[in-house]
Amino acid sequence: MAVLADVLNSYILPGHAADARPGLKQAQDGERLGLGGIFLSERWETKELGAVMGALTQVTRRVKLVAGLTHFGTRHPLVLAGMAATMQALSNGRFVLGFGRGVPSQFAKLGIPVLNNQGMADYVGILRKLWAGETINYKGPAGDYPAMQLAHSCDNPPPIIMGATGPKTLAMAGAHFDGVVLHPFLTIAGVKRSVDIVRNAAKEAGRDPKSIRIYAIVVTAPDTLAPAVRADVLEARAVSYFMHKELGQPIINMNGWDEAPMNQLVAADLAKLDYGTADLKESRRLMAEAALKIIPQEWLTSGAAIGSVDHCISRLREYIAAGADEILLHGTTPDQQEQVIAAACTQVL
C-alpha cells in the first residue's frame, strides 16, 4: 500500500539561485529520503532546463524529474521535442515536461510570445505528433510550421503537465494535458474546486478524468525551520505571487478571498524586487516585511502547511483528500524537509 511519501515531490533550487550545482546534491537527498519526484523551476540565467535536467538524469536513479515549469515561446517546438525525447532516453523514462504561463506582462517586455489557451493546446498536440514521427504542417495560434519533423520518433514520450489556476486554463489543461500543477496558496476548498474543473473538463473531452495527474503545490514551513528561513519560504514567497495581479487574482478568486490586500501589494510596486538586479537577500527581507504588514494571516494558515511537523502532515493529507494526486513541497529543498518526509513515510494512504 502506498504511503504519503510516495506522492511527495520537492523543488530543488527554489526561486533565484546563483549556482545550479547544489541542486544536484539536493536531488540526491530527495531520492535518498524517499520522495517520489524532483521539480526544477526554470530561470534561464542559472537554471536552464536542458542543462540542469540533463545533469540530474545522471546523478539520480529512481525519482521522477519534472520540468516544473518551463514556458511556451522560449524554444522552438522542434528543439523542445528533441530535448524532451533526449531527456527520456537519458533518464530511462523518468522525465515529465511541465509548462506554465508565468507572468505574461513580463514576457511581453522580453519579446517572448504568450500563447492563448487554444495555442497552448495546439502546441501540446504538435509535440505529440513530432514524437510520433509525423510531419507537422500547421499555421495557427501556436505558430507557423510549414513542414516540421523529427528525424527519429520517441517510443516513450514524456507526460506533459500544465500549471494552471484560472477556470478556463484549468479546463483547457484537463482536456489536453496529462497532468495539472495547481498554484501555491490555494486553500483546501480552492483545490477541491480546481480538481472538479479539471476532471469535469477531461470527462467532457472524452478522456478518463482519473488519468489526469493533479499536483497540489503546498508551501510547507514547519516549525523546524529557522525563523529567517521560514520568513523567506512563507511570507516573502506569498508576496512574490500576490504582488502580481495576473498571478494573485485567480488564486483569490478560487479561494473566495477579498482582493483588497492584493491590491495594496500591487500598488506598493514590489515587482522590481523580484525581477530587478537588487541584492537578493535584502529584496526577500523587504518582501517578507511587506507580507507581515499587508497579507492577512488567514491566507498563510489556510493556504499553506505551517506549524508543527504533525500539523503539516495533517494539512498535506487534507490536500490529498480534496482530490490532489500528488503534493509538491514548495519553498524549501529536500534536506530542509527531512523531518516532514520522514513523518510522511509512516503515513499510509
N, C-alpha and C positions, 0 to 999 in steps of 0.2 A: 504493500500500500504506500502511496506517495506521502511524503512529509512536506511541510511548508517550505523547507529549504530547496526542494526540487523545483519550485516555481519562483524562486527569488533570483533576481538579476541585480547587477550593480554597475554603475558607471565607473570607468577609470578616467582619471584626469578631468574631473568635473569642472566646468567653467573655463576660465583662462588658464593656460599652462605655458610656462616659459620653456619647458623641455619635455618632450614626449617620452623619453627613456624611462622615467619612473613608472609610467603606465604599464610597461611590460611586467615588472615585478608585482604591481597591483593586480593584474590579470592572473598571474600565477597564484597569488594569495587567494583570490576569489575561487579559483579552481580547487585549491587545497582545502578551503573552508567548506566547500560543498555547494557553491552557487550553481544555478542552472545556466546562467548566461552572463556575458560581459557586454556592456554597451559603450560605444565611443561616440561622443558628440563632436561633430567636425568643426574645427576652426582652422582655416587654411594656413595661418601663419606658423602654427606649431603642431597641429593635429590633423594634417591632411589624411583623408580617409584611406587611400590606397597604400600609402607608406606605412602608417601605423598598423592597419589591419593585416597587411602582408607580414609584418613582423610578428603580430600576435598569433598568426596561424602556425608559426614555428616554435613558439615558446609555451603553447598550451596544447592539450591533447583531447579534452573532453567537452569543455563548455561551448555553448553557442557563442558566436561572435557576431554582434549586431551593430550594424551601422545605424546609430540612433542619435541624430538623424543627419542625412545629407539633404541637398536641395535640388529641386528641378532647375534647369537652366544653367547650372555651373559646369556641366560636362555634356559633350555631345552624346546622344544615346548609344552610338556605336562604341564609344570609349567606355561608357559606364557598363554596358552589357558585357564587353570584353573583360573589364576589371572584375565584375561580379563572377563571371564564369571562371576566371583565373583564381579568384579567392575560394570558390567552391573546391577547385582541384587542390589548392594548397592546404585547405583545412579539412579535407576529406568530408565535405558536405556539411560543415558547421556554420556557414555564413548566412546571415539574414540581411537583406537590403532594406533599409528604412529611409523614408522620405519625410520631410516636413516643409511647411511654407515659410517658417521663420517670421521675420518682420518685413512685409512687402515694401514699406516705405524706405527702409534701409537698403534693400536690394536695388530699388529704383535708383538710388544715389550711386550705386556701383555699376549700373548698366546691366544688371542681371535680370533677365525676363522672369516675370511672375505669372505662372500659368493659372487659368481659371480651372474650375472643377472638371469640366469636360477635357481640358488639356491634360490634366493630371491623369485622368482615367485613360485617355488615349496613349499617353506616354508609357504607362504600365503595359498596355496592350502591345505597343511597339517592342518593348524589351522582351516580352514573352515570345513574340514572333521571331525576333532575332535569335533567341536561344533555341527555338525550334528549327532554325535553319532556313526560315522563309526570307524572301526578298521583300523589302518594305517600299511601297510606293504610296506616300502619304503627304497630304497638304491640309493643314488644319491648325487648331489652337496649340498643338504640341510642337509645331514647326513645319518645315518644308523639306521632305526627304524623297527625292525622285526615284532613287534605286539604291537601297542600302541593305547590306547583307554581311553577316559574319562568315569568315572562311570556314569555321568549324562550329557545329551546333553544340549546345550544352545539354548533356544527357541528364543532369541533375540540377536544374535551375534553382536558384535560391528563392525562398519565400520573399514576398515584397510586402512590407508593412508601411503604414501611414500614420504620422502624428496628426491628430485631429481634435478639435474642441467644439466648433460650432455645429449646429444640427445638419446643415447642408453638406459640410465636409465629412462629418461622421457617416451620413447616409451614403455619400459617394464612396467612402472607404469600405463600407460594408458591402457595397455592390461590386467592387472591383479589386480590392486588395486582399491579401492573405491574413492580414492582422492589422490591428489598430492600437496605437500608443496614445493613451489619454493624457491630458495635461496635468502637471502638478497643481496642487491646491484645490482639487475637486473634493467636495465632501462625499460621504458615503452615498447620500441621496443623489448627488451630482453624477457619481459614477454609475449608479443604477439607471438614471435617465439616459446617460450616454450609451451604456450597454444595450438598452432597449432599442435605441435608434439604430445602432449598428446591426443588431441581429434582425430587426424588422426589415431593414433595407436589404440585407442579404437574402432573406426569405422572398421578398418581392422580386428580387433579381433571379430567382430560381436556384439559389445556392443553399447549401446546408448552413444554417445560422451558426451551428456549433463548430463549424470548420474555421471560423474566423477567430484567430487568437487575439485576445484583448489584454493589453498590458496597462495596468494602473501605475502611473508614476507617483510614488509617495515620498515626499521629503521626510526623512526619518532622522530625528535628532534626539537620541536617548540622553538621559542624564549623565551617562558615562563620558560624553564629550566635554572637553574643556570649554568654559564659558565663551572664550573668543572664537573657538571653532564653531560652537553652536550658533553664535550670532551670525557668522558667515553662512553657515549651512541653512539656517532658517530665515532670520529676518532680512538679511541682505538679499538672499535668493528670492524671497517674496517680492521685494521691491523691484528686482530685475525683471519680473514678469508684469506686475501691476502698473509700473511706470510707463509701459507701452500699451496704449488703449487697444491696439489691434490684438494683443495677446490677452490682456486683462478682461476686456468686455465679454468675450464668450465664456470665460470661467465664471464671472459674476452672474451672467445670465443663467448658466446651467445650475449654479448653486442657489439662485434666488436671493443674492445679496444686494444691498444698497450700493450704488456705484459712486456715491459721494467721496469716500476715501480714495478710490482710484483716481477720480478727477483731481483731487488735491495733489496726488503724486505726479500726475501728468503735468499739472500747472507748475510744479516745482522744477521742471526741466532737468530731471536727473538722468535722462538718457545719455548725456555726454559722459557720465561716469562709466557706463557700460561699453560704449563704442569709442570713447576718446583714448588719448595716449597718456592720461594722468597716472600717477602711481597707483597700482592695483590695490595694494593693502589699504591705502587711505581711501580710495574710492569705495571699497567694500565696507569700511568703517562708517563712512557717511551714509551709505545705503541702509545699513543696519540701524543707524541712528534715526533715519527718516521713518523706518518701519515702526519703531517704538513710539514715535510721535503721531503717526497718521493711521497705520493699519490696525483695525480692531483685533484684539487678542483672540476673539472668536474665530477669525479667519485662520489663525495659526493652529488653534486647538482642534478645529473641526475639519481643516483642510490638509492636515499633516499628521504624522505619528511622532509625538513628543512625550517626554516624561520617562518613567522607569522602563527598563527593558521589557518587563512583563506587559506593561501597558502598550508599548509599541507593538509587541507581538499580537496583542489582542486587536489593535487597530488594523494591522495587516490582514488578519483573519476576517475582519469586517469587510474589507475591500474585496476579498475573495468571495465572501458570502453575497456581496452586492452584484456579482457576475463577472468580475475580472478573472481571467485565466492565470495571469502571472502578475507579479509585483516587481517593479523596478525601483530599488532603493536609490534615492536621489540626494545629492548634496555632499555625499561622503564617498570615500574609496573603500574597497572591501576590508582592508585592515582596520579601518575605523569602526566597522560594524561587526567586528568579530563576535562580540557578546550577543548581538541580535541574531546573527546567523547561527551561532551555536545553540541558542534557545529555540530557533526555528527548526533545527534538526530533530528536536524532540516532539514537535507538534504534528500529529497525523492529520491529513486532510480527509 
